Each structure stands twice: as C-alpha cells, then as structure tokens.
C-alpha cells in the first residue's frame, strides 16, 4: 500500500495534516465539512450512516447536531490514526484498513462511495489549508495516499461480500483511481 509511495508524497500529506491538527476544533471542522460534502454528492449514503434520507446537510441545525458532529469527528479520528501509522507500520495499517472495510461492508457501504469520499476529503482539507499550502503537488499527494488507503478498505469490503455470498463468486470492481484533473 503506502510502501510504494515516495517519501515526498507521504511527507506532503503528513505535514499538511499536522497543519490541520493545529486548527481550533479541527476534528469537528474537517469532519462536518467532509460529511456535508459527501452527503451532497451521495445522498443515498445517508441511510448507511444511520441518517434519514431527507436529512438536509445545508441546514445549520443538522451540521451542529450532536449526532452528526459525533459521527463526523469519529471518522476524522480514524483518518488521523491511519495517517499516524503511515511509514514503518504499512503492513499493519493495511490489515487494519481491510478490517475497517469489512466492518463497513456489514453496514452496506458500497465500493463506489470511496472515490466520492476521497473527493470530499481532499476538498475539505484543501479549503481549510488554502491555496498557498494546498498546492497541486500536495493535492496529488493527498489523492495518492487516499487511493492507497481506500484500496485496502475496498479489499476488506470485497472479502466480506465474498464470504457473505458463500459460493456465489461476485467480482468487486477495483477501486477507480481518481484522475487528479477532475479535482480541480
């Protein structure tokens, strides 16, 4: 997974994540922004995350509701832990991400949600860092790291689906690698 990435790529992500972590209420800010964007792009995913399909993520009351904020912050904590494991613990990180993917498969998370979640994450990180810090090179680093991590989670999803469907072999499409040109 991460082992094939350059030091520069990993360093770009870790350094910019550290900048994010120094912001006031960073977990809440990133998490709420991320899920608001994700649910706008994938409205049917609301139910999978335990929210009503008619949840209006443009409503300020929704965005500050304790349940929405808690879920968003929990997701950011997971990202934080994964990014902290990058480097010497690549194999363990891959196994953990596959386990997380398997857990999410039981909730009904679909592989096609991962590129959308990645786009939302990179967008929120970029808007919080600003153009001076979030350069095209940094953006491409984030896309590469996200694709690698989500690949392991999707692999975990696939294993659960294979077991779940017993003898019926269903191919899970490999993760779409997101072309950085569509992110701009």
C-alpha positions in Angstrom: 0.0 0.0 0.0 1.9 3.0 1.3 5.3 1.4 0.8 5.2 2.1 -2.9 4.8 5.8 -2.4 7.6 8.3 -2.4 8.8 9.9 0.8 7.8 13.3 -0.7 4.2 12.1 -1.2 3.8 10.8 2.4 5.6 13.8 3.8 3.3 16.2 1.9 0.3 14.6 3.5 1.7 14.3 7.0 2.9 17.9 7.1 -0.4 19.3 5.8 -2.4 17.1 8.2 -0.3 18.4 11.1 -1.2 21.9 10.0 -4.9 20.9 10.1 -4.4 19.4 13.5 -3.3 22.8 14.9 -6.5 24.5 13.8 -9.2 25.1 16.5 -11.8 22.3 16.7 -10.1 20.7 13.7 -11.8 17.3 14.1 -15.2 18.9 14.1 -14.4 21.3 11.3 -13.0 18.7 8.9 -15.5 16.0 9.8 -18.6 18.1 9.5 -17.4 19.7 6.2 -16.4 16.3 4.9 -19.8 14.6 5.6 -21.8 17.6 4.4 -20.0 17.4 1.0 -20.1 13.6 0.9 -23.9 13.5 1.6 -24.5 16.2 -1.1 -22.7 14.1 -3.6 -24.0 10.7 -2.4 -27.4 11.4 -0.8 -28.4 7.7 -0.7 -25.4 7.1 1.6 -27.1 8.9 4.4 -29.1 5.8 5.4 -26.0 3.7 5.5 -24.5 6.1 8.1 -27.7 6.0 10.1 -29.3 9.2 8.9 -32.6 9.8 7.3 -32.5 10.2 3.5 -34.3 13.5 3.8 -31.6 14.9 6.1 -30.7 18.4 4.8 -27.0 18.9 5.1 -27.3 22.5 4.2 -29.3 23.1 7.4 -27.1 24.6 10.1 -29.0 22.8 12.8 -28.1 19.5 11.2 -24.5 20.4 11.0 -24.2 21.3 14.7 -26.4 18.4 15.9 -24.5 16.3 18.4 -25.1 13.0 16.5 -23.9 14.5 13.2 -20.9 16.1 14.8 -20.0 12.9 16.8 -20.1 10.7 13.7 -18.1 13.2 11.6 -15.4 13.5 14.4 -15.2 9.8 14.8 -14.4 9.5 11.0 -11.7 12.2 11.3 -10.2 10.3 14.3 -10.0 7.2 12.1 -8.2 9.2 9.4 -5.9 10.7 12.0 -4.9 7.2 13.3 -4.3 5.9 9.8 -2.1 8.8 8.9 -0.2 8.4 12.1 0.6 4.8 11.1 2.0 5.6 7.7 5.6 4.6 7.3 7.0 1.8 9.4 3.6 0.1 10.1 2.4 -0.2 6.5 1.5 -3.9 6.7 -0.3 -3.4 10.0 -2.1 -0.3 8.6 -3.2 -2.3 5.5 -4.7 -5.1 7.7 -6.4 -2.5 9.9 -7.9 -0.8 6.9 -9.1 -4.1 5.5 -10.8 -4.8 8.8 -12.4 -1.4 8.8 -13.6 -2.1 5.2 -15.1 -5.4 6.3 -16.9 -3.7 9.2 -18.3 -1.1 6.8 -19.5 -3.8 4.4 -21.8 -5.0 7.1 -23.3 -1.6 7.2 -23.9 -1.6 3.5 -21.1 0.8 2.4 -20.5 0.4 -1.4 -17.1 0.5 -3.1 -18.3 3.3 -5.4 -18.6 5.6 -2.3 -14.9 5.7 -1.8 -13.9 8.0 -4.7 -16.7 10.4 -3.7 -15.5 10.3 0.0 -11.9 11.0 -1.3 -13.0 13.9 -3.3 -14.9 15.3 -0.3 -11.9 14.8 2.0 -9.4 16.4 -0.4 -11.8 19.3 -1.0 -12.3 20.0 2.7 -8.6 19.7 3.6 -7.7 22.0 0.7 -10.3 24.6 1.6 -9.1 24.6 5.2 -5.4 24.9 4.2 -5.8 27.4 1.4 -4.1 27.7 -2.0 -0.7 28.7 -0.6 -0.3 25.5 1.4 -2.5 23.1 -0.7 -0.6 23.3 -3.9 -1.2 21.0 -6.9 1.7 18.8 -5.7 0.1 18.5 -2.2 -3.3 17.8 -3.7 -1.9 15.0 -5.8 -0.1 13.6 -2.7 -3.4 13.5 -0.8 -5.2 11.8 -3.8 -2.4 9.1 -4.0 -2.5 8.4 -0.2 -6.3 8.4 -0.1 -6.4 6.0 -3.1 -4.0 3.6 -1.4 -5.8 3.6 1.9 -9.2 3.2 0.3 -7.9 0.4 -1.8 -7.2 -1.6 1.3 -10.7 -0.8 2.7 -12.3 -1.8 -0.5 -10.3 -5.0 -0.4 -11.9 -5.6 3.0 -15.3 -4.9 1.6 -14.7 -7.5 -1.1 -13.7 -10.2 1.4 -16.9 -9.7 3.3 -19.0 -9.8 0.2 -17.3 -13.0 -0.9 -18.0 -14.7 2.4 -21.5 -13.3 2.7 -22.5 -14.6 -0.7 -20.9 -18.1 0.1 -20.4 -20.0 -3.2 -21.6 -17.2 -5.4 -18.4 -15.5 -6.6 -19.0 -11.8 -7.2 -16.3 -9.7 -8.5 -15.9 -6.3 -6.8 -14.7 -3.7 -9.3 -11.2 -2.5 -8.4 -11.2 1.0 -6.9 -11.4 3.7 -9.5 -8.2 5.6 -9.4 -9.3 9.2 -9.3 -7.7 11.3 -12.0 -6.3 14.4 -10.4 -7.6 16.6 -13.3 -11.2 16.1 -12.1 -10.4 17.5 -8.7 -9.6 21.0 -9.9 
